Amino acid sequence: MGSGPVKGFAVTLGVGIFTTLFSVYFIARLFTSLYVTKNKNSGKLI
């Protein structure tokens, strides 16, 4: 499809998007888990 700088940019962009989605997924799970654990005894989570 592309060549040279265009192909390099596409690969870099793809890796960046994948890394962002991967890290946001795990960070959101961590924060949600901490929030639920912290507010477990309050009876109302939201």
Secondary structure as UniProt FT lines:
FT   HELIX           5..38
FT   HELIX           40..42
//
